[in-house]
């Protein structure tokens, strides 16, 4: 069975409309980074929720954590 691809447009729209939790796969696509990088950063952010065998990432906590990496000296 071929692997299902995550449609990033649908994930981004869902998050904008209030979807608070994403899977690792959705999150890596949403934030345009590798799976292992997203997993590690989500764990470092404390944004992980284990529900039975499912792992979800709280996008609000992850977004706040990402702000720590903002380059204040960069101007466009």
mmCIF file of the N, C-alpha and C atoms, coordinates in Angstrom:
data_MODEL
# 
_entry.id   MODEL 
# 
loop_
_atom_site.group_PDB 
_atom_site.id 
_atom_site.type_symbol 
_atom_site.label_atom_id 
_atom_site.label_alt_id 
_atom_site.label_comp_id 
_atom_site.label_asym_id 
_atom_site.label_entity_id 
_atom_site.label_seq_id 
_atom_site.pdbx_PDB_ins_code 
_atom_site.Cartn_x 
_atom_site.Cartn_y 
_atom_site.Cartn_z 
_atom_site.occupancy 
_atom_site.B_iso_or_equiv 
_atom_site.pdbx_formal_charge 
_atom_site.auth_seq_id 
_atom_site.auth_comp_id 
_atom_site.auth_asym_id 
_atom_site.auth_atom_id 
_atom_site.pdbx_PDB_model_num 
ATOM 1   N N  . UNK A 1 1  ? 0.858  -1.174 0.000  1.00 0.00 ? 1  UNK A N  1 
ATOM 2   C CA . UNK A 1 1  ? 0.000  0.000  0.000  1.00 0.00 ? 1  UNK A CA 1 
ATOM 3   C C  . UNK A 1 1  ? 0.906  1.239  0.000  1.00 0.00 ? 1  UNK A C  1 
ATOM 4   N N  . UNK A 1 2  ? 0.699  2.180  -0.924 1.00 0.00 ? 2  UNK A N  1 
ATOM 5   C CA . UNK A 1 2  ? 1.539  3.388  -0.964 1.00 0.00 ? 2  UNK A CA 1 
ATOM 6   C C  . UNK A 1 2  ? 1.269  4.291  0.232  1.00 0.00 ? 2  UNK A C  1 
ATOM 7   N N  . UNK A 1 3  ? 2.316  4.987  0.637  1.00 0.00 ? 3  UNK A N  1 
ATOM 8   C CA . UNK A 1 3  ? 2.187  5.915  1.773  1.00 0.00 ? 3  UNK A CA 1 
ATOM 9   C C  . UNK A 1 3  ? 1.290  7.076  1.388  1.00 0.00 ? 3  UNK A C  1 
ATOM 10  N N  . UNK A 1 4  ? 0.459  7.501  2.328  1.00 0.00 ? 4  UNK A N  1 
ATOM 11  C CA . UNK A 1 4  ? -0.417 8.644  2.088  1.00 0.00 ? 4  UNK A CA 1 
ATOM 12  C C  . UNK A 1 4  ? 0.377  9.923  2.237  1.00 0.00 ? 4  UNK A C  1 
ATOM 13  N N  . UNK A 1 5  ? 0.176  10.844 1.322  1.00 0.00 ? 5  UNK A N  1 
ATOM 14  C CA . UNK A 1 5  ? 0.835  12.135 1.411  1.00 0.00 ? 5  UNK A CA 1 
ATOM 15  C C  . UNK A 1 5  ? -0.068 13.102 2.162  1.00 0.00 ? 5  UNK A C  1 
ATOM 16  N N  . UNK A 1 6  ? 0.545  13.928 2.996  1.00 0.00 ? 6  UNK A N  1 
ATOM 17  C CA . UNK A 1 6  ? -0.193 14.954 3.710  1.00 0.00 ? 6  UNK A CA 1 
ATOM 18  C C  . UNK A 1 6  ? -0.354 16.149 2.786  1.00 0.00 ? 6  UNK A C  1 
ATOM 19  N N  . UNK A 1 7  ? -1.563 16.626 2.637  1.00 0.00 ? 7  UNK A N  1 
ATOM 20  C CA . UNK A 1 7  ? -1.810 17.798 1.811  1.00 0.00 ? 7  UNK A CA 1 
ATOM 21  C C  . UNK A 1 7  ? -1.573 19.030 2.676  1.00 0.00 ? 7  UNK A C  1 
ATOM 22  N N  . UNK A 1 8  ? -0.453 19.715 2.448  1.00 0.00 ? 8  UNK A N  1 
ATOM 23  C CA . UNK A 1 8  ? -0.048 20.838 3.300  1.00 0.00 ? 8  UNK A CA 1 
ATOM 24  C C  . UNK A 1 8  ? -1.064 21.967 3.272  1.00 0.00 ? 8  UNK A C  1 
ATOM 25  N N  . UNK A 1 9  ? -1.725 22.165 2.151  1.00 0.00 ? 9  UNK A N  1 
ATOM 26  C CA . UNK A 1 9  ? -2.730 23.220 2.072  1.00 0.00 ? 9  UNK A CA 1 
ATOM 27  C C  . UNK A 1 9  ? -3.848 22.944 3.063  1.00 0.00 ? 9  UNK A C  1 
ATOM 28  N N  . UNK A 1 10 ? -4.297 21.699 3.123  1.00 0.00 ? 10 UNK A N  1 
ATOM 29  C CA . UNK A 1 10 ? -5.371 21.345 4.055  1.00 0.00 ? 10 UNK A CA 1 
ATOM 30  C C  . UNK A 1 10 ? -4.917 21.470 5.510  1.00 0.00 ? 10 UNK A C  1 
ATOM 31  N N  . UNK A 1 11 ? -3.690 21.083 5.799  1.00 0.00 ? 11 UNK A N  1 
ATOM 32  C CA . UNK A 1 11 ? -3.175 21.189 7.167  1.00 0.00 ? 11 UNK A CA 1 
ATOM 33  C C  . UNK A 1 11 ? -3.053 22.649 7.569  1.00 0.00 ? 11 UNK A C  1 
ATOM 34  N N  . UNK A 1 12 ? -2.480 23.475 6.702  1.00 0.00 ? 12 UNK A N  1 
ATOM 35  C CA . UNK A 1 12 ? -2.329 24.899 7.012  1.00 0.00 ? 12 UNK A CA 1 
ATOM 36  C C  . UNK A 1 12 ? -3.682 25.561 7.223  1.00 0.00 ? 12 UNK A C  1 
ATOM 37  N N  . UNK A 1 13 ? -4.637 25.229 6.387  1.00 0.00 ? 13 UNK A N  1 
ATOM 38  C CA . UNK A 1 13 ? -5.985 25.799 6.539  1.00 0.00 ? 13 UNK A CA 1 
ATOM 39  C C  . UNK A 1 13 ? -6.634 25.331 7.829  1.00 0.00 ? 13 UNK A C  1 
ATOM 40  N N  . UNK A 1 14 ? -6.428 24.058 8.182  1.00 0.00 ? 14 UNK A N  1 
ATOM 41  C CA . UNK A 1 14 ? -7.007 23.525 9.418  1.00 0.00 ? 14 UNK A CA 1 
ATOM 42  C C  . UNK A 1 14 ? -6.418 24.220 10.633 1.00 0.00 ? 14 UNK A C  1 
ATOM 43  N N  . UNK A 1 15 ? -5.104 24.453 10.628 1.00 0.00 ? 15 UNK A N  1 
ATOM 44  C CA . UNK A 1 15 ? -4.460 25.143 11.758 1.00 0.00 ? 15 UNK A CA 1 
ATOM 45  C C  . UNK A 1 15 ? -4.958 26.581 11.847 1.00 0.00 ? 15 UNK A C  1 
ATOM 46  N N  . UNK A 1 16 ? -5.052 27.263 10.708 1.00 0.00 ? 16 UNK A N  1 
ATOM 47  C CA . UNK A 1 16 ? -5.547 28.641 10.710 1.00 0.00 ? 16 UNK A CA 1 
ATOM 48  C C  . UNK A 1 16 ? -6.977 28.718 11.220 1.00 0.00 ? 16 UNK A C  1 
ATOM 49  N N  . UNK A 1 17 ? -7.768 27.687 10.949 1.00 0.00 ? 17 UNK A N  1 
ATOM 50  C CA . UNK A 1 17 ? -9.167 27.702 11.365 1.00 0.00 ? 17 UNK A CA 1 
ATOM 51  C C  . UNK A 1 17 ? -9.360 27.201 12.792 1.00 0.00 ? 17 UNK A C  1 
ATOM 52  N N  . UNK A 1 18 ? -8.261 26.875 13.476 1.00 0.00 ? 18 UNK A N  1 
ATOM 53  C CA . UNK A 1 18 ? -8.390 26.517 14.878 1.00 0.00 ? 18 UNK A CA 1 
ATOM 54  C C  . UNK A 1 18 ? -7.944 25.114 15.246 1.00 0.00 ? 18 UNK A C  1 
ATOM 55  N N  . UNK A 1 19 ? -7.408 24.341 14.309 1.00 0.00 ? 19 UNK A N  1 
ATOM 56  C CA . UNK A 1 19 ? -6.894 23.016 14.647 1.00 0.00 ? 19 UNK A CA 1 
ATOM 57  C C  . UNK A 1 19 ? -5.653 23.208 15.501 1.00 0.00 ? 19 UNK A C  1 
ATOM 58  N N  . UNK A 1 20 ? -5.730 22.772 16.722 1.00 0.00 ? 20 UNK A N  1 
ATOM 59  C CA . UNK A 1 20 ? -4.676 23.048 17.698 1.00 0.00 ? 20 UNK A CA 1 
ATOM 60  C C  . UNK A 1 20 ? -3.595 21.976 17.713 1.00 0.00 ? 20 UNK A C  1 
ATOM 61  N N  . UNK A 1 21 ? -3.917 20.758 17.326 1.00 0.00 ? 21 UNK A N  1 
ATOM 62  C CA . UNK A 1 21 ? -2.991 19.640 17.397 1.00 0.00 ? 21 UNK A CA 1 
ATOM 63  C C  . UNK A 1 21 ? -2.730 19.047 16.025 1.00 0.00 ? 21 UNK A C  1 
ATOM 64  N N  . UNK A 1 22 ? -1.472 18.686 15.788 1.00 0.00 ? 22 UNK A N  1 
ATOM 65  C CA . UNK A 1 22 ? -1.092 18.030 14.531 1.00 0.00 ? 22 UNK A CA 1 
ATOM 66  C C  . UNK A 1 22 ? -0.245 16.806 14.850 1.00 0.00 ? 22 UNK A C  1 
ATOM 67  N N  . UNK A 1 23 ? -0.192 15.877 13.914 1.00 0.00 ? 23 UNK A N  1 
ATOM 68  C CA . UNK A 1 23 ? 0.702  14.734 14.043 1.00 0.00 ? 23 UNK A CA 1 
ATOM 69  C C  . UNK A 1 23 ? 2.099  15.179 13.642 1.00 0.00 ? 23 UNK A C  1 
ATOM 70  N N  . UNK A 1 24 ? 3.091  14.319 13.898 1.00 0.00 ? 24 UNK A N  1 
ATOM 71  C CA . UNK A 1 24 ? 4.454  14.642 13.472 1.00 0.00 ? 24 UNK A CA 1 
ATOM 72  C C  . UNK A 1 24 ? 4.506  14.863 11.963 1.00 0.00 ? 24 UNK A C  1 
ATOM 73  N N  . UNK A 1 25 ? 3.836  14.006 11.227 1.00 0.00 ? 25 UNK A N  1 
ATOM 74  C CA . UNK A 1 25 ? 3.867  14.088 9.762  1.00 0.00 ? 25 UNK A CA 1 
ATOM 75  C C  . UNK A 1 25 ? 3.245  15.407 9.285  1.00 0.00 ? 25 UNK A C  1 
ATOM 76  N N  . UNK A 1 26 ? 2.112  15.780 9.850  1.00 0.00 ? 26 UNK A N  1 
ATOM 77  C CA . UNK A 1 26 ? 1.478  17.046 9.478  1.00 0.00 ? 26 UNK A CA 1 
ATOM 78  C C  . UNK A 1 26 ? 2.359  18.220 9.871  1.00 0.00 ? 26 UNK A C  1 
ATOM 79  N N  . UNK A 1 27 ? 2.963  18.142 11.047 1.00 0.00 ? 27 UNK A N  1 
ATOM 80  C CA . UNK A 1 27 ? 3.796  19.225 11.547 1.00 0.00 ? 27 UNK A CA 1 
ATOM 81  C C  . UNK A 1 27 ? 5.036  19.448 10.712 1.00 0.00 ? 27 UNK A C  1 
ATOM 82  N N  . UNK A 1 28 ? 5.688  18.376 10.282 1.00 0.00 ? 28 UNK A N  1 
ATOM 83  C CA . UNK A 1 28 ? 6.896  18.532 9.462  1.00 0.00 ? 28 UNK A CA 1 
ATOM 84  C C  . UNK A 1 28 ? 6.571  19.226 8.159  1.00 0.00 ? 28 UNK A C  1 
ATOM 85  N N  . UNK A 1 29 ? 5.413  18.924 7.588  1.00 0.00 ? 29 UNK A N  1 
ATOM 86  C CA . UNK A 1 29 ? 4.988  19.588 6.353  1.00 0.00 ? 29 UNK A CA 1 
ATOM 87  C C  . UNK A 1 29 ? 4.583  21.035 6.616  1.00 0.00 ? 29 UNK A C  1 
ATOM 88  N N  . UNK A 1 30 ? 3.867  21.245 7.690  1.00 0.00 ? 30 UNK A N  1 
ATOM 89  C CA . UNK A 1 30 ? 3.385  22.579 8.031  1.00 0.00 ? 30 UNK A CA 1 
ATOM 90  C C  . UNK A 1 30 ? 4.532  23.549 8.283  1.00 0.00 ? 30 UNK A C  1 
ATOM 91  N N  . UNK A 1 31 ? 5.573  23.085 8.971  1.00 0.00 ? 31 UNK A N  1 
ATOM 92  C CA . UNK A 1 31 ? 6.697  23.949 9.325  1.00 0.00 ? 31 UNK A CA 1 
ATOM 93  C C  . UNK A 1 31 ? 7.884  23.805 8.367  1.00 0.00 ? 31 UNK A C  1 
ATOM 94  N N  . UNK A 1 32 ? 7.713  23.038 7.308  1.00 0.00 ? 32 UNK A N  1 
ATOM 95  C CA . UNK A 1 32 ? 8.736  22.867 6.263  1.00 0.00 ? 32 UNK A CA 1 
ATOM 96  C C  . UNK A 1 32 ? 10.096 22.456 6.833  1.00 0.00 ? 32 UNK A C  1 
ATOM 97  N N  . UNK A 1 33 ? 10.089 21.369 7.580  1.00 0.00 ? 33 UNK A N  1 
ATOM 98  C CA . UNK A 1 33 ? 11.336 20.841 8.123  1.00 0.00 ? 33 UNK A CA 1 
ATOM 99  C C  . UNK A 1 33 ? 11.271 19.325 8.108  1.00 0.00 ? 33 UNK A C  1 
ATOM 100 N N  . UNK A 1 34 ? 12.400 18.696 8.352  1.00 0.00 ? 34 UNK A N  1 
ATOM 101 C CA . UNK A 1 34 ? 12.456 17.243 8.381  1.00 0.00 ? 34 UNK A CA 1 
ATOM 102 C C  . UNK A 1 34 ? 11.692 16.664 9.566  1.00 0.00 ? 34 UNK A C  1 
ATOM 103 N N  . UNK A 1 35 ? 11.314 15.417 9.417  1.00 0.00 ? 35 UNK A N  1 
ATOM 104 C CA . UNK A 1 35 ? 10.537 14.744 10.455 1.00 0.00 ? 35 UNK A CA 1 
ATOM 105 C C  . UNK A 1 35 ? 11.283 14.688 11.783 1.00 0.00 ? 35 UNK A C  1 
ATOM 106 N N  . UNK A 1 36 ? 12.536 14.275 11.764 1.00 0.00 ? 36 UNK A N  1 
ATOM 107 C CA . UNK A 1 36 ? 13.288 14.147 13.017 1.00 0.00 ? 36 UNK A CA 1 
ATOM 108 C C  . UNK A 1 36 ? 13.553 15.510 13.663 1.00 0.00 ? 36 UNK A C  1 
ATOM 109 N N  . UNK A 1 37 ? 13.785 16.513 12.849 1.00 0.00 ? 37 UNK A N  1 
ATOM 110 C CA . UNK A 1 37 ? 13.978 17.864 13.389 1.00 0.00 ? 37 UNK A CA 1 
ATOM 111 C C  . UNK A 1 37 ? 12.704 18.342 14.061 1.00 0.00 ? 37 UNK A C  1 
ATOM 112 N N  . UNK A 1 38 ? 11.561 18.127 13.399 1.00 0.00 ? 38 UNK A N  1 
ATOM 113 C CA . UNK A 1 38 ? 10.285 18.540 13.987 1.00 0.00 ? 38 UNK A CA 1 
ATOM 114 C C  . UNK A 1 38 ? 10.007 17.779 15.280 1.00 0.00 ? 38 UNK A C  1 
ATOM 115 N N  . UNK A 1 39 ? 10.252 16.475 15.281 1.00 0.00 ? 39 UNK A N  1 
ATOM 116 C CA . UNK A 1 39 ? 10.032 15.670 16.490 1.00 0.00 ? 39 UNK A CA 1 
ATOM 117 C C  . UNK A 1 39 ? 10.871 16.190 17.651 1.00 0.00 ? 39 UNK A C  1 
ATOM 118 N N  . UNK A 1 40 ? 12.161 16.431 17.397 1.00 0.00 ? 40 UNK A N  1 
ATOM 119 C CA . UNK A 1 40 ? 13.054 16.901 18.464 1.00 0.00 ? 40 UNK A CA 1 
ATOM 120 C C  . UNK A 1 40 ? 12.630 18.273 18.977 1.00 0.00 ? 40 UNK A C  1 
ATOM 121 N N  . UNK A 1 41 ? 12.312 19.180 18.058 1.00 0.00 ? 41 UNK A N  1 
ATOM 122 C CA . UNK A 1 41 ? 11.913 20.521 18.482 1.00 0.00 ? 41 UNK A CA 1 
ATOM 123 C C  . UNK A 1 41 ? 10.599 20.485 19.252 1.00 0.00 ? 41 UNK A C  1 
ATOM 124 N N  . UNK A 1 42 ? 9.668  19.658 18.830 1.00 0.00 ? 42 UNK A N  1 
ATOM 125 C CA . UNK A 1 42 ? 8.386  19.537 19.540 1.00 0.00 ? 42 UNK A CA 1 
ATOM 126 C C  . UNK A 1 42 ? 8.601  19.015 20.950 1.00 0.00 ? 42 UNK A C  1 
ATOM 127 N N  . UNK A 1 43 ? 9.512  18.045 21.094 1.00 0.00 ? 43 UNK A N  1 
ATOM 128 C CA . UNK A 1 43 ? 9.825  17.512 22.423 1.00 0.00 ? 43 UNK A CA 1 
ATOM 129 C C  . UNK A 1 43 ? 10.506 18.572 23.274 1.00 0.00 ? 43 UNK A C  1 
ATOM 130 N N  . UNK A 1 44 ? 11.465 19.295 22.681 1.00 0.00 ? 44 UNK A N  1 
ATOM 131 C CA . UNK A 1 44 ? 12.164 20.359 23.395 1.00 0.00 ? 44 UNK A CA 1 
ATOM 132 C C  . UNK A 1 44 ? 11.198 21.462 23.835 1.00 0.00 ? 44 UNK A C  1 
ATOM 133 N N  . UNK A 1 45 ? 10.180 21.705 23.026 1.00 0.00 ? 45 UNK A N  1 
ATOM 134 C CA . UNK A 1 45 ? 9.190  22.743 23.332 1.00 0.00 ? 45 UNK A CA 1 
ATOM 135 C C  . UNK A 1 45 ? 8.221  22.304 24.419 1.00 0.00 ? 45 UNK A C  1 
ATOM 136 N N  . UNK A 1 46 ? 8.154  21.013 24.678 1.00 0.00 ? 46 UNK A N  1 
ATOM 137 C CA . UNK A 1 46 ? 7.172  20.505 25.644 1.00 0.00 ? 46 UNK A CA 1 
ATOM 138 C C  . UNK A 1 46 ? 5.773  20.522 25.072 1.00 0.00 ? 46 UNK A C  1 
ATOM 139 N N  . UNK A 1 47 ? 5.679  20.335 23.749 1.00 0.00 ? 47 UNK A N  1 
ATOM 140 C CA . UNK A 1 47 ? 4.389  20.439 23.058 1.00 0.00 ? 47 UNK A CA 1 
ATOM 141 C C  . UNK A 1 47 ? 3.802  19.080 22.695 1.00 0.00 ? 47 UNK A C  1 
ATOM 142 N N  . UNK A 1 48 ? 4.335  17.999 23.276 1.00 0.00 ? 48 UNK A N  1 
ATOM 143 C CA . UNK A 1 48 ? 3.934  16.633 22.932 1.00 0.00 ? 48 UNK A CA 1 
ATOM 144 C C  . UNK A 1 48 ? 2.819  16.140 23.846 1.00 0.00 ? 48 UNK A C  1 
ATOM 145 N N  . UNK A 1 49 ? 1.826  15.514 23.234 1.00 0.00 ? 49 UNK A N  1 
ATOM 146 C CA . UNK A 1 49 ? 0.732  14.883 23.966 1.00 0.00 ? 49 UNK A CA 1 
ATOM 147 C C  . UNK A 1 49 ? 0.628  13.441 23.498 1.00 0.00 ? 49 UNK A C  1 
ATOM 148 N N  . UNK A 1 50 ? 0.681  12.487 24.430 1.00 0.00 ? 50 UNK A N  1 
ATOM 149 C CA . UNK A 1 50 ? 0.527  11.071 24.110 1.00 0.00 ? 50 UNK A CA 1 
ATOM 150 C C  . UNK A 1 50 ? -0.896 10.658 24.453 1.00 0.00 ? 50 UNK A C  1 
ATOM 151 N N  . UNK A 1 51 ? -1.609 10.202 23.435 1.00 0.00 ? 51 UNK A N  1 
ATOM 152 C CA . UNK A 1 51 ? -2.980 9.736  23.626 1.00 0.00 ? 51 UNK A CA 1 
ATOM 153 C C  . UNK A 1 51 ? -3.038 8.319  23.080 1.00 0.00 ? 51 UNK A C  1 
ATOM 154 N N  . UNK A 1 52 ? -3.041 7.367  23.994 1.00 0.00 ? 52 UNK A N  1 
ATOM 155 C CA . UNK A 1 52 ? -2.911 5.952  23.660 1.00 0.00 ? 52 UNK A CA 1 
ATOM 156 C C  . UNK A 1 52 ? -1.664 5.763  22.817 1.00 0.00 ? 52 UNK A C  1 
ATOM 157 N N  . UNK A 1 53 ? -1.797 5.351  21.562 1.00 0.00 ? 53 UNK A N  1 
ATOM 158 C CA . UNK A 1 53 ? -0.622 5.116  20.717 1.00 0.00 ? 53 UNK A CA 1 
ATOM 159 C C  . UNK A 1 53 ? -0.383 6.271  19.753 1.00 0.00 ? 53 UNK A C  1 
ATOM 160 N N  . UNK A 1 54 ? -1.101 7.348  19.925 1.00 0.00 ? 54 UNK A N  1 
ATOM 161 C CA . UNK A 1 54 ? -1.012 8.504  19.039 1.00 0.00 ? 54 UNK A CA 1 
ATOM 162 C C  . UNK A 1 54 ? -0.210 9.608  19.710 1.00 0.00 ? 54 UNK A C  1 
ATOM 163 N N  . UNK A 1 55 ? 0.628  10.301 18.955 1.00 0.00 ? 55 UNK A N  1 
ATOM 164 C CA . UNK A 1 55 ? 1.373  11.447 19.466 1.00 0.00 ? 55 UNK A CA 1 
ATOM 165 C C  . UNK A 1 55 ? 0.897  12.675 18.717 1.00 0.00 ? 55 UNK A C  1 
ATOM 166 N N  . UNK A 1 56 ? 0.500  13.695 19.460 1.00 0.00 ? 56 UNK A N  1 
ATOM 167 C CA . UNK A 1 56 ? 0.048  14.954 18.869 1.00 0.00 ? 56 UNK A CA 1 
ATOM 168 C C  . UNK A 1 56 ? 0.916  16.089 19.377 1.00 0.00 ? 56 UNK A C  1 
ATOM 169 N N  . UNK A 1 57 ? 1.061  17.113 18.546 1.00 0.00 ? 57 UNK A N  1 
ATOM 170 C CA . UNK A 1 57 ? 1.862  18.280 18.894 1.00 0.00 ? 57 UNK A CA 1 
ATOM 171 C C  . UNK A 1 57 ? 0.939  19.485 18.969 1.00 0.00 ? 57 UNK A C  1 
ATOM 172 N N  . UNK A 1 58 ? 1.033  20.217 20.063 1.00 0.00 ? 58 UNK A N  1 
ATOM 173 C CA . UNK A 1 58 ? 0.246  21.429 20.253 1.00 0.00 ? 58 UNK A CA 1 
ATOM 174 C C  . UNK A 1 58 ? 0.922  22.548 19.455 1.00 0.00 ? 58 UNK A C  1 
ATOM 175 N N  . UNK A 1 59 ? 0.239  23.045 18.421 1.00 0.00 ? 59 UNK A N  1 
ATOM 176 C CA . UNK A 1 59 ? 0.828  24.053 17.543 1.00 0.00 ? 59 UNK A CA 1 
ATOM 177 C C  . UNK A 1 59 ? 1.020  25.394 18.245 1.00 0.00 ? 59 UNK A C  1 
ATOM 178 N N  . UNK A 1 60 ? 0.189  25.704 19.221 1.00 0.00 ? 60 UNK A N  1 
ATOM 179 C CA . UNK A 1 60 ? 0.328  26.977 19.930 1.00 0.00 ? 60 UNK A CA 1 
ATOM 180 C C  . UNK A 1 60 ? 1.615  26.995 20.753 1.00 0.00 ? 60 UNK A C  1 
ATOM 181 N N  . UNK A 1 61 ? 1.889  25.907 21.450 1.00 0.00 ? 61 UNK A N  1 
ATOM 182 C CA . UNK A 1 61 ? 3.118  25.807 22.248 1.00 0.00 ? 61 UNK A CA 1 
ATOM 183 C C  . UNK A 1 61 ? 4.331  25.782 21.323 1.00 0.00 ? 61 UNK A C  1 
ATOM 184 N N  . UNK A 1 62 ? 4.221  25.026 20.220 1.00 0.00 ? 62 UNK A N  1 
ATOM 185 C CA . UNK A 1 62 ? 5.327  24.937 19.273 1.00 0.00 ? 62 UNK A CA 1 
ATOM 186 C C  . UNK A 1 62 ? 5.618  26.299 18.653 1.00 0.00 ? 62 UNK A C  1 
ATOM 187 N N  . UNK A 1 63 ? 4.593  27.055 18.293 1.00 0.00 ? 63 UNK A N  1 
ATOM 188 C CA . UNK A 1 63 ? 4.785  28.393 17.721 1.00 0.00 ? 63 UNK A CA 1 
ATOM 189 C C  . UNK A 1 63 ? 5.500  29.320 18.704 1.00 0.00 ? 63 UNK A C  1 
ATOM 190 N N  . UNK A 1 64 ? 5.114  29.268 19.971 1.00 0.00 ? 64 UNK A N  1 
ATOM 191 C CA . UNK A 1 64 ? 5.750  30.105 20.984 1.00 0.00 ? 64 UNK A CA 1 
ATOM 192 C C  . UNK A 1 64 ? 7.225  29.725 21.139 1.00 0.00 ? 64 UNK A C  1 
ATOM 193 N N  . UNK A 1 65 ? 7.511  28.427 21.088 1.00 0.00 ? 65 UNK A N  1 
ATOM 194 C CA . UNK A 1 65 ? 8.888  27.953 21.167 1.00 0.00 ? 65 UNK A CA 1 
ATOM 195 C C  . UNK A 1 65 ? 9.695  28.431 19.965 1.00 0.00 ? 65 UNK A C  1 
ATOM 196 N N  . UNK A 1 66 ? 9.093  28.416 18.793 1.00 0.00 ? 66 UNK A N  1 
ATOM 197 C CA . UNK A 1 66 ? 9.770  28.849 17.567 1.00 0.00 ? 66 UNK A CA 1 
ATOM 198 C C  . UNK A 1 66 ? 10.177 30.317 17.641 1.00 0.00 ? 66 UNK A C  1 
ATOM 199 N N  . UNK A 1 67 ? 9.435  31.119 18.364 1.00 0.00 ? 67 UNK A N  1 
ATOM 200 C CA . UNK A 1 67 ? 9.761  32.545 18.494 1.00 0.00 ? 67 UNK A CA 1 
ATOM 201 C C  . UNK A 1 67 ? 11.125 32.751 19.154 1.00 0.00 ? 67 UNK A C  1 
ATOM 202 N N  . UNK A 1 68 ? 11.597 31.775 19.916 1.00 0.00 ? 68 UNK A N  1 
ATOM 203 C CA . UNK A 1 68 ? 12.923 31.858 20.535 1.00 0.00 ? 68 UNK A CA 1 
ATOM 204 C C  . UNK A 1 68 ? 14.049 31.852 19.508 1.00 0.00 ? 68 UNK A C  1 
ATOM 205 N N  . UNK A 1 69 ? 13.747 31.412 18.296 1.00 0.00 ? 69 UNK A N  1 
ATOM 206 C CA . UNK A 1 69 ? 14.755 31.309 17.255 1.00 0.00 ? 69 UNK A CA 1 
ATOM 207 C C  . UNK A 1 69 ? 14.729 32.502 16.294 1.00 0.00 ? 69 UNK A C  1 
ATOM 208 N N  . UNK A 1 70 ? 13.891 33.462 16.566 1.00 0.00 ? 70 UNK A N  1 
ATOM 209 C CA . UNK A 1 70 ? 13.764 34.617 15.688 1.00 0.00 ? 70 UNK A CA 1 
ATOM 210 C C  . UNK A 1 70 ? 15.058 35.424 15.723 1.00 0.00 ? 70 UNK A C  1 
ATOM 211 N N  . UNK A 1 71 ? 15.513 35.827 14.549 1.00 0.00 ? 71 UNK A N  1 
ATOM 212 C CA . UNK A 1 71 ? 16.723 36.631 14.425 1.00 0.00 ? 71 UNK A CA 1 
ATOM 213 C C  . UNK A 1 71 ? 16.314 38.097 14.460 1.00 0.00 ? 71 UNK A C  1 
ATOM 214 N N  . UNK A 1 72 ? 16.454 38.729 15.626 1.00 0.00 ? 72 UNK A N  1 
ATOM 215 C CA . UNK A 1 72 ? 16.025 40.115 15.806 1.00 0.00 ? 72 UNK A CA 1 
ATOM 216 C C  . UNK A 1 72 ? 16.867 41.097 14.990 1.00 0.00 ? 72 UNK A C  1 
ATOM 217 N N  . UNK A 1 73 ? 18.062 40.688 14.579 1.00 0.00 ? 73 UNK A N  1 
ATOM 218 C CA . UNK A 1 73 ? 18.955 41.561 13.819 1.00 0.00 ? 73 UNK A CA 1 
ATOM 219 C C  . UNK A 1 73 ? 18.673 41.535 12.326 1.00 0.00 ? 73 UNK A C  1 
ATOM 220 N N  . UNK A 1 74 ? 17.850 40.598 11.885 1.00 0.00 ? 74 UNK A N  1 
ATOM 221 C CA . UNK A 1 74 ? 17.569 40.466 10.456 1.00 0.00 ? 74 UNK A CA 1 
ATOM 222 C C  . UNK A 1 74 ? 16.454 41.432 10.055 1.00 0.00 ? 74 UNK A C  1 
ATOM 223 N N  . UNK A 1 75 ? 16.670 42.203 9.028  1.00 0.00 ? 75 UNK A N  1 
ATOM 224 C CA . UNK A 1 75 ? 15.621 43.062 8.473  1.00 0.00 ? 75 UNK A CA 1 
ATOM 225 C C  . UNK A 1 75 ? 15.534 42.788 6.986  1.00 0.00 ? 75 UNK A C  1 
ATOM 226 N N  . UNK A 1 76 ? 14.346 42.819 6.475  1.00 0.00 ? 76 UNK A N  1 
ATOM 227 C CA . UNK A 1 76 ? 14.179 42.528 5.047  1.00 0.00 ? 76 UNK A CA 1 
ATOM 228 C C  . UNK A 1 76 ? 14.162 43.762 4.202  1.00 0.00 ? 76 UNK A C  1 
# 
